Amino acid sequence: MKPQDYLGMTVFVGFGLWWVLLPDSVIRFYGWFHRGKLSMPGPLTVRMIGLAWIALVLSVTLHGLK
């Protein structure tokens, strides 16, 4: 892997970690971004989406190594 691949993976995994570690912050941002027009997910849902995102990023990155 090239250094920029690690940087990209770090940025995208960091995005997922934000969802996993700070779900209330994600929910507030989501509410601000949509101006409260959509229903808000719960913290557990946000954490699960964050974990799924991290798994997706890692699987795509590792698949690219083959």
Contacts in CASP RR format, 6 or more apart in sequence:
PFRMAT RR
TARGET T0000
AUTHOR 0000-0000-0000
METHOD contacts of the structure
MODEL  1
MKPQDYLGMTVFVGFGLWWVLLPDSVIRFYGWFHRGKLSMPGPLTVRMIG
LAWIALVLSVTLHGLK
1 61 0 8 1.000
1 65 0 8 1.000
5 61 0 8 1.000
9 57 0 8 1.000
9 58 0 8 1.000
9 61 0 8 1.000
12 53 0 8 1.000
12 57 0 8 1.000
13 54 0 8 1.000
13 57 0 8 1.000
13 58 0 8 1.000
15 53 0 8 1.000
16 50 0 8 1.000
16 51 0 8 1.000
16 53 0 8 1.000
16 54 0 8 1.000
16 57 0 8 1.000
17 50 0 8 1.000
17 54 0 8 1.000
18 25 0 8 1.000
18 26 0 8 1.000
19 26 0 8 1.000
19 46 0 8 1.000
19 47 0 8 1.000
19 49 0 8 1.000
19 50 0 8 1.000
19 53 0 8 1.000
20 47 0 8 1.000
20 50 0 8 1.000
20 51 0 8 1.000
20 54 0 8 1.000
23 42 0 8 1.000
23 43 0 8 1.000
23 44 0 8 1.000
23 46 0 8 1.000
23 47 0 8 1.000
24 43 0 8 1.000
26 46 0 8 1.000
27 40 0 8 1.000
27 41 0 8 1.000
27 42 0 8 1.000
27 43 0 8 1.000
27 46 0 8 1.000
30 38 0 8 1.000
30 40 0 8 1.000
30 41 0 8 1.000
31 38 0 8 1.000
31 40 0 8 1.000
41 49 0 8 1.000
END
